[in-house]
């Protein structure tokens, strides 16, 4: 019996799993007030290094009004962006 058949099979790899690049509100403070924050702007600023899905989390504080257009935004981050005077297009 070959070794690969004798060893136990473990685990599962989900081929449909979505992997998000995590961006915090502290990372968004590097942008100028009133600017549009999307994947291209995050790439040029060096916040995200590769293309893919982006999710904004509510770690930190946002002090500027920004227009955020990404794939996902947590509810806490959305509340803080709106409280700072910005808009969310997720």
N, CA, C and O atoms as a GROMACS GRO file, in nm:
protein
  360
    1UNK      N    1   0.086  -0.118   0.000
    1UNK     CA    2   0.000   0.000   0.000
    1UNK      C    3   0.091   0.125   0.000
    1UNK      O    4   0.180   0.134   0.084
    2UNK      N    5   0.070   0.218  -0.091
    2UNK     CA    6   0.153   0.339  -0.097
    2UNK      C    7   0.136   0.425   0.028
    2UNK      O    8   0.033   0.420   0.096
    3UNK      N    9   0.240   0.503   0.057
    3UNK     CA   10   0.240   0.585   0.178
    3UNK      C   11   0.127   0.688   0.178
    3UNK      O   12   0.066   0.711   0.282
    4UNK      N   13   0.097   0.748   0.065
    4UNK     CA   14  -0.007   0.852   0.060
    4UNK      C   15  -0.145   0.794   0.087
    4UNK      O   16  -0.235   0.868   0.126
    5UNK      N   17  -0.165   0.668   0.069
    5UNK     CA   18  -0.293   0.605   0.103
    5UNK      C   19  -0.297   0.557   0.247
    5UNK      O   20  -0.405   0.541   0.304
    6UNK      N   21  -0.180   0.533   0.306
    6UNK     CA   22  -0.176   0.487   0.444
    6UNK      C   23  -0.192   0.600   0.544
    6UNK      O   24  -0.242   0.579   0.655
    7UNK      N   25  -0.150   0.719   0.508
    7UNK     CA   26  -0.158   0.833   0.600
    7UNK      C   27  -0.302   0.885   0.609
    7UNK      O   28  -0.375   0.879   0.510
    8UNK      N   29  -0.341   0.934   0.725
    8UNK     CA   30  -0.478   0.985   0.739
    8UNK      C   31  -0.498   1.115   0.662
    8UNK      O   32  -0.408   1.198   0.652
    9UNK      N   33  -0.615   1.130   0.609
    9UNK     CA   34  -0.651   1.252   0.536
    9UNK      C   35  -0.716   1.349   0.633
    9UNK      O   36  -0.809   1.312   0.704
   10UNK      N   37  -0.667   1.470   0.635
   10UNK     CA   38  -0.720   1.569   0.730
   10UNK      C   39  -0.743   1.702   0.660
   10UNK      O   40  -0.676   1.737   0.562
   11UNK      N   41  -0.840   1.775   0.713
   11UNK     CA   42  -0.859   1.911   0.669
   11UNK      C   43  -0.945   1.924   0.544
   11UNK      O   44  -0.983   1.826   0.480
   12UNK      N   45  -0.973   2.049   0.514
   12UNK     CA   46  -1.057   2.083   0.401
   12UNK      C   47  -1.014   2.220   0.352
   12UNK      O   48  -0.994   2.310   0.433
   13UNK      N   49  -1.000   2.235   0.224
   13UNK     CA   50  -0.965   2.364   0.165
   13UNK      C   51  -1.085   2.413   0.085
   13UNK      O   52  -1.124   2.353  -0.015
   14UNK      N   53  -1.143   2.521   0.130
   14UNK     CA   54  -1.258   2.578   0.063
   14UNK      C   55  -1.210   2.658  -0.058
   14UNK      O   56  -1.140   2.758  -0.043
   15UNK      N   57  -1.246   2.614  -0.176
   15UNK     CA   58  -1.201   2.683  -0.297
   15UNK      C   59  -1.281   2.809  -0.325
   15UNK      O   60  -1.243   2.888  -0.412
   16UNK      N   61  -1.391   2.830  -0.253
   16UNK     CA   62  -1.475   2.947  -0.274
   16UNK      C   63  -1.452   3.055  -0.168
   16UNK      O   64  -1.526   3.153  -0.163
   17UNK      N   65  -1.351   3.039  -0.084
   17UNK     CA   66  -1.324   3.133   0.024
   17UNK      C   67  -1.280   3.268  -0.033
   17UNK      O   68  -1.199   3.275  -0.126
   18UNK      N   69  -1.335   3.374   0.023
   18UNK     CA   70  -1.297   3.509  -0.017
   18UNK      C   71  -1.198   3.564   0.084
   18UNK      O   72  -1.223   3.559   0.205
   19UNK      N   73  -1.089   3.617   0.036
   19UNK     CA   74  -0.986   3.673   0.123
   19UNK      C   75  -0.988   3.824   0.105
   19UNK      O   76  -0.972   3.876  -0.005
   20UNK      N   77  -1.008   3.895   0.216
   20UNK     CA   78  -1.016   4.041   0.215
   20UNK      C   79  -0.887   4.101   0.268
   20UNK      O   80  -0.827   4.048   0.362
   21UNK      N   81  -0.844   4.212   0.208
   21UNK     CA   82  -0.735   4.292   0.262
   21UNK      C   83  -0.798   4.383   0.367
   21UNK      O   84  -0.894   4.454   0.338
   22UNK      N   85  -0.745   4.381   0.488
   22UNK     CA   86  -0.800   4.457   0.599
   22UNK      C   87  -0.738   4.596   0.603
   22UNK      O   88  -0.615   4.609   0.602
   23UNK      N   89  -0.821   4.698   0.607
   23UNK     CA   90  -0.777   4.838   0.618
   23UNK      C   91  -0.847   4.897   0.738
   23UNK      O   92  -0.969   4.881   0.753
   24UNK      N   93  -0.774   4.966   0.825
   24UNK     CA   94  -0.834   5.027   0.943
   24UNK      C   95  -0.861   5.174   0.918
   24UNK      O   96  -0.815   5.232   0.820
   25UNK      N   97  -0.936   5.234   1.008
   25UNK     CA   98  -0.965   5.377   0.995
   25UNK      C   99  -0.840   5.462   1.014
   25UNK      O  100  -0.830   5.570   0.957
   26UNK      N  101  -0.744   5.414   1.093
   26UNK     CA  102  -0.617   5.487   1.108
   26UNK      C  103  -0.543   5.494   0.975
   26UNK      O  104  -0.476   5.594   0.948
   27UNK      N  105  -0.554   5.391   0.893
   27UNK     CA  106  -0.490   5.392   0.761
   27UNK      C  107  -0.555   5.495   0.668
   27UNK      O  108  -0.489   5.548   0.579
   28UNK      N  109  -0.684   5.523   0.688
   28UNK     CA  110  -0.754   5.619   0.602
   28UNK      C  111  -0.719   5.763   0.635
   28UNK      O  112  -0.747   5.852   0.555
   29UNK      N  113  -0.659   5.788   0.753
   29UNK     CA  114  -0.621   5.925   0.789
   29UNK      C  115  -0.508   5.979   0.704
   29UNK      O  116  -0.480   6.099   0.710
   30UNK      N  117  -0.442   5.895   0.625
   30UNK     CA  118  -0.333   5.943   0.539
   30UNK      C  119  -0.385   6.017   0.416
   30UNK      O  120  -0.310   6.089   0.350
   31UNK      N  121  -0.513   5.999   0.384
   31UNK     CA  122  -0.571   6.065   0.267
   31UNK      C  123  -0.617   6.206   0.301
   31UNK      O  124  -0.646   6.237   0.417
   32UNK      N  125  -0.624   6.291   0.199
   32UNK     CA  126  -0.669   6.429   0.218
   32UNK      C  127  -0.820   6.432   0.238
   32UNK      O  128  -0.891   6.343   0.191
   33UNK      N  129  -0.867   6.533   0.306
   33UNK     CA  130  -1.011   6.546   0.332
   33UNK      C  131  -1.086   6.565   0.202
   33UNK      O  132  -1.043   6.641   0.115
   34UNK      N  133  -1.198   6.496   0.188
   34UNK     CA  134  -1.282   6.508   0.070
   34UNK      C  135  -1.240   6.421  -0.048
   34UNK      O  136  -1.302   6.428  -0.154
   35UNK      N  137  -1.138   6.339  -0.031
   35UNK     CA  138  -1.092   6.257  -0.143
   35UNK      C  139  -1.168   6.126  -0.151
   35UNK      O  140  -1.232   6.084  -0.054
   36UNK      N  141  -1.161   6.062  -0.267
   36UNK     CA  142  -1.225   5.933  -0.290
   36UNK      C  143  -1.126   5.823  -0.256
   36UNK      O  144  -1.015   5.820  -0.308
   37UNK      N  145  -1.167   5.732  -0.168
   37UNK     CA  146  -1.082   5.620  -0.128
   37UNK      C  147  -1.141   5.494  -0.191
   37UNK      O  148  -1.247   5.446  -0.150
   38UNK      N  149  -1.070   5.440  -0.291
   38UNK     CA  150  -1.109   5.315  -0.353
   38UNK      C  151  -0.986   5.227  -0.363
   38UNK      O  152  -0.881   5.260  -0.308
   39UNK      N  153  -0.996   5.116  -0.434
   39UNK     CA  154  -0.884   5.022  -0.442
   39UNK      C  155  -0.763   5.087  -0.508
   39UNK      O  156  -0.650   5.066  -0.463
   40UNK      N  157  -0.784   5.165  -0.612
   40UNK     CA  158  -0.672   5.229  -0.681
   40UNK      C  159  -0.602   5.331  -0.592
   40UNK      O  160  -0.479   5.340  -0.593
   41UNK      N  161  -0.678   5.407  -0.514
   41UNK     CA  162  -0.617   5.504  -0.422
   41UNK      C  163  -0.541   5.434  -0.311
   41UNK      O  164  -0.436   5.481  -0.268
   42UNK      N  165  -0.593   5.320  -0.263
   42UNK     CA  166  -0.524   5.244  -0.159
   42UNK      C  167  -0.394   5.183  -0.212
   42UNK      O  168  -0.295   5.174  -0.139
   43UNK      N  169  -0.395   5.142  -0.338
   43UNK     CA  170  -0.273   5.087  -0.398
   43UNK      C  171  -0.166   5.193  -0.415
   43UNK      O  172  -0.049   5.169  -0.384
   44UNK      N  173  -0.204   5.311  -0.463
   44UNK     CA  174  -0.104   5.417  -0.484
   44UNK      C  175  -0.052   5.472  -0.352
   44UNK      O  176   0.062   5.518  -0.346
   45UNK      N  177  -0.133   5.467  -0.246
   45UNK     CA  178  -0.087   5.514  -0.115
   45UNK      C  179  -0.002   5.409  -0.043
   45UNK      O  180   0.064   5.441   0.056
   46UNK      N  181  -0.004   5.285  -0.092
   46UNK     CA  182   0.075   5.181  -0.029
   46UNK      C  183   0.008   5.115   0.089
   46UNK      O  184   0.074   5.042   0.164
   47UNK      N  185  -0.121   5.138   0.108
   47UNK     CA  186  -0.193   5.075   0.218
   47UNK      C  187  -0.220   4.930   0.186
   47UNK      O  188  -0.208   4.843   0.272
   48UNK      N  189  -0.258   4.902   0.060
   48UNK     CA  190  -0.281   4.766   0.012
   48UNK      C  191  -0.176   4.740  -0.095
   48UNK      O  192  -0.148   4.828  -0.177
   49UNK      N  193  -0.117   4.621  -0.095
   49UNK     CA  194  -0.006   4.594  -0.186
   49UNK      C  195  -0.046   4.516  -0.311
   49UNK      O  196   0.025   4.520  -0.412
   50UNK      N  197  -0.159   4.446  -0.306
   50UNK     CA  198  -0.204   4.371  -0.423
   50UNK      C  199  -0.352   4.397  -0.446
   50UNK      O  200  -0.423   4.443  -0.355
   51UNK      N  201  -0.399   4.369  -0.565
   51UNK     CA  202  -0.541   4.386  -0.594
   51UNK      C  203  -0.620   4.273  -0.530
   51UNK      O  204  -0.565   4.166  -0.503
   52UNK      N  205  -0.744   4.296  -0.506
   52UNK     CA  206  -0.831   4.198  -0.443
   52UNK      C  207  -0.945   4.268  -0.372
   52UNK      O  208  -0.973   4.385  -0.397
   53UNK      N  209  -1.010   4.197  -0.283
   53UNK     CA  210  -1.120   4.253  -0.206
   53UNK      C  211  -1.068   4.329  -0.086
   53UNK      O  212  -0.967   4.290  -0.026
   54UNK      N  213  -1.136   4.439  -0.050
   54UNK     CA  214  -1.093   4.525   0.060
   54UNK      C  215  -1.207   4.538   0.160
   54UNK      O  216  -1.322   4.557   0.121
   55UNK      N  217  -1.174   4.528   0.289
   55UNK     CA  218  -1.272   4.548   0.394
   55UNK      C  219  -1.217   4.651   0.492
   55UNK      O  220  -1.101   4.643   0.532
   56UNK      N  221  -1.301   4.748   0.531
   56UNK     CA  222  -1.263   4.852   0.625
   56UNK      C  223  -1.314   4.812   0.764
   56UNK      O  224  -1.432   4.781   0.780
   57UNK      N  225  -1.225   4.814   0.862
   57UNK     CA  226  -1.262   4.785   1.000
   57UNK      C  227  -1.249   4.910   1.085
   57UNK      O  228  -1.177   5.003   1.050
   58UNK      N  229  -1.320   4.913   1.198
   58UNK     CA  230  -1.331   5.033   1.281
   58UNK      C  231  -1.222   5.042   1.386
   58UNK      O  232  -1.250   5.084   1.498
   59UNK      N  233  -1.099   5.004   1.355
   59UNK     CA  234  -0.989   5.018   1.450
   59UNK      C  235  -0.931   5.158   1.434
   59UNK      O  236  -0.881   5.192   1.327
   60UNK      N  237  -0.936   5.238   1.539
   60UNK     CA  238  -0.883   5.373   1.534
   60UNK      C  239  -0.994   5.475   1.512
   60UNK      O  240  -1.113   5.443   1.518
   61UNK      N  241  -0.951   5.597   1.487
   61UNK     CA  242  -1.045   5.708   1.467
   61UNK      C  243  -1.020   5.773   1.332
   61UNK      O  244  -0.907   5.775   1.282
   62UNK      N  245  -1.126   5.825   1.274
   62UNK     CA  246  -1.118   5.896   1.148
   62UNK      C  247  -1.149   6.043   1.175
   62UNK      O  248  -1.251   6.075   1.236
   63UNK      N  249  -1.061   6.132   1.130
   63UNK     CA  250  -1.077   6.274   1.158
   63UNK      C  251  -1.113   6.355   1.034
   63UNK      O  252  -1.132   6.476   1.044
   64UNK      N  253  -1.123   6.290   0.918
   64UNK     CA  254  -1.148   6.362   0.793
   64UNK      C  255  -1.272   6.307   0.725
   64UNK      O  256  -1.307   6.190   0.743
   65UNK      N  257  -1.337   6.390   0.648
   65UNK     CA  258  -1.454   6.347   0.570
   65UNK      C  259  -1.405   6.288   0.439
   65UNK      O  260  -1.347   6.358   0.356
   66UNK      N  261  -1.428   6.159   0.419
   66UNK     CA  262  -1.382   6.089   0.300
   66UNK      C  263  -1.500   6.018   0.232
   66UNK      O  264  -1.600   5.986   0.296
   67UNK      N  265  -1.486   5.996   0.102
   67UNK     CA  266  -1.581   5.914   0.029
   67UNK      C  267  -1.515   5.778   0.010
   67UNK      O  268  -1.415   5.766  -0.061
   68UNK      N  269  -1.571   5.675   0.074
   68UNK     CA  270  -1.511   5.542   0.074
   68UNK      C  271  -1.591   5.452  -0.020
   68UNK      O  272  -1.713   5.438  -0.006
   69UNK      N  273  -1.522   5.391  -0.115
   69UNK     CA  274  -1.586   5.300  -0.211
   69UNK      C  275  -1.504   5.172  -0.217
   69UNK      O  276  -1.410   5.160  -0.297
   70UNK      N  277  -1.539   5.076  -0.131
   70UNK     CA  278  -1.469   4.948  -0.125
   70UNK      C  279  -1.570   4.834  -0.125
   70UNK      O  280  -1.690   4.857  -0.138
   71UNK      N  281  -1.522   4.711  -0.111
   71UNK     CA  282  -1.608   4.594  -0.121
   71UNK      C  283  -1.693   4.573   0.005
   71UNK      O  284  -1.812   4.543  -0.006
   72UNK      N  285  -1.634   4.589   0.124
   72UNK     CA  286  -1.708   4.569   0.248
   72UNK      C  287  -1.663   4.671   0.351
   72UNK      O  288  -1.547   4.713   0.354
   73UNK      N  289  -1.758   4.711   0.438
   73UNK     CA  290  -1.729   4.802   0.547
   73UNK      C  291  -1.803   4.749   0.670
   73UNK      O  292  -1.921   4.716   0.661
   74UNK      N  293  -1.733   4.740   0.784
   74UNK     CA  294  -1.801   4.696   0.904
   74UNK      C  295  -1.897   4.805   0.951
   74UNK      O  296  -1.883   4.922   0.915
   75UNK      N  297  -1.995   4.765   1.030
   75UNK     CA  298  -2.097   4.860   1.075
   75UNK      C  299  -2.037   4.970   1.161
   75UNK      O  300  -2.076   5.086   1.150
   76UNK      N  301  -1.942   4.935   1.248
   76UNK     CA  302  -1.876   5.036   1.331
   76UNK      C  303  -1.796   5.135   1.249
   76UNK      O  304  -1.796   5.255   1.278
   77UNK      N  305  -1.727   5.086   1.146
   77UNK     CA  306  -1.651   5.175   1.058
   77UNK      C  307  -1.744   5.265   0.978
   77UNK      O  308  -1.714   5.383   0.958
   78UNK      N  309  -1.856   5.211   0.934
   78UNK     CA  310  -1.952   5.291   0.859
   78UNK      C  311  -2.008   5.404   0.945
   78UNK      O  312  -2.022   5.516   0.898
   79UNK      N  313  -2.039   5.373   1.072
   79UNK     CA  314  -2.090   5.476   1.162
   79UNK      C  315  -1.987   5.585   1.186
   79UNK      O  316  -2.022   5.703   1.190
   80UNK      N  317  -1.861   5.547   1.202
   80UNK     CA  318  -1.755   5.647   1.228
   80UNK      C  319  -1.727   5.732   1.104
   80UNK      O  320  -1.700   5.851   1.116
   81UNK      N  321  -1.733   5.672   0.985
   81UNK     CA  322  -1.711   5.749   0.862
   81UNK      C  323  -1.823   5.849   0.842
   81UNK      O  324  -1.798   5.964   0.805
   82UNK      N  325  -1.946   5.806   0.866
   82UNK     CA  326  -2.059   5.899   0.853
   82UNK      C  327  -2.056   6.007   0.960
   82UNK      O  328  -2.097   6.120   0.933
   83UNK      N  329  -2.009   5.975   1.080
   83UNK     CA  330  -2.000   6.075   1.187
   83UNK      C  331  -1.893   6.180   1.156
   83UNK      O  332  -1.903   6.294   1.202
   84UNK      N  333  -1.791   6.141   1.080
   84UNK     CA  334  -1.686   6.236   1.042
   84UNK      C  335  -1.728   6.322   0.924
   84UNK      O  336  -1.655   6.413   0.886
   85UNK      N  337  -1.846   6.294   0.866
   85UNK     CA  338  -1.893   6.375   0.754
   85UNK      C  339  -1.870   6.312   0.619
   85UNK      O  340  -1.892   6.377   0.517
   86UNK      N  341  -1.824   6.189   0.615
   86UNK     CA  342  -1.797   6.122   0.488
   86UNK      C  343  -1.914   6.039   0.439
   86UNK      O  344  -2.020   6.037   0.502
   87UNK      N  345  -1.893   5.971   0.328
   87UNK     CA  346  -1.996   5.884   0.273
   87UNK      C  347  -1.934   5.747   0.245
   87UNK      O  348  -1.813   5.734   0.226
   88UNK      N  349  -2.022   5.644   0.244
   88UNK     CA  350  -1.977   5.507   0.220
   88UNK      C  351  -2.054   5.452   0.102
   88UNK      O  352  -2.177   5.456   0.099
   89UNK      N  353  -1.981   5.400   0.004
   89UNK     CA  354  -2.040   5.333  -0.112
   89UNK      C  355  -1.983   5.193  -0.118
   89UNK      O  356  -1.885   5.168  -0.188
   90UNK      N  357  -2.043   5.100  -0.044
   90UNK     CA  358  -1.990   4.963  -0.040
   90UNK      C  359  -2.077   4.869  -0.119
   90UNK      O  360  -2.048   4.750  -0.127
   0.00000   0.00000   0.00000
